């Protein structure tokens, strides 16, 4: 009897402790709403990148991003270069889809994309753009008028 009880406790412990980490979708949906300013691009060791090296070297294209409550996503590269699409959080990833043509794509069809959310809280967002390559963002703070009359 004791042997069976130990086995049952061990199985329960392993099944609970081996659960994979998943982001709470409802909480993430609330946290991600707003404007996010690009801060830096890094690898997993924290090394910052302004250029990506591979077959070719190219500059990291940075953009500020906005997630609206109506599930509209806006990526602003500056100088009127904007991409607009829809967004959805599924498990620990954000999926952008159904985008319109933008000036940076050279009139190519918008490509759906998925990034893994590595960190999200009220003021920081880290997206894994591809394996071992992260974009860090800080949430834009809305300034309130302090000259309110009481």
WOCORZI-V375055 format. One record per run of one state. SS is the DSSP state (h for helix, s for strand, l for the rest). FROM is the first residue (numbers start at 1). TO is the last residue. If there is no record, write none. Layout:
# WOCORZI-V375055
SS:FROM:TO + SS:FROM:TO
This chain:
# WOCORZI-V375055
l:1:1 + h:2:17 + l:18:24 + h:25:32 + l:33:33 + s:34:42 + l:43:47 + s:48:48 + l:49:50 + s:51:52 + l:53:57 + s:58:59 + l:60:63 + s:64:67 + l:68:71 + s:72:78 + l:79:80 + s:81:90 + l:91:92 + s:93:97 + l:98:102 + h:103:105 + l:106:112 + s:113:120 + l:121:123 + s:124:130 + l:131:132 + s:133:139 + l:140:150
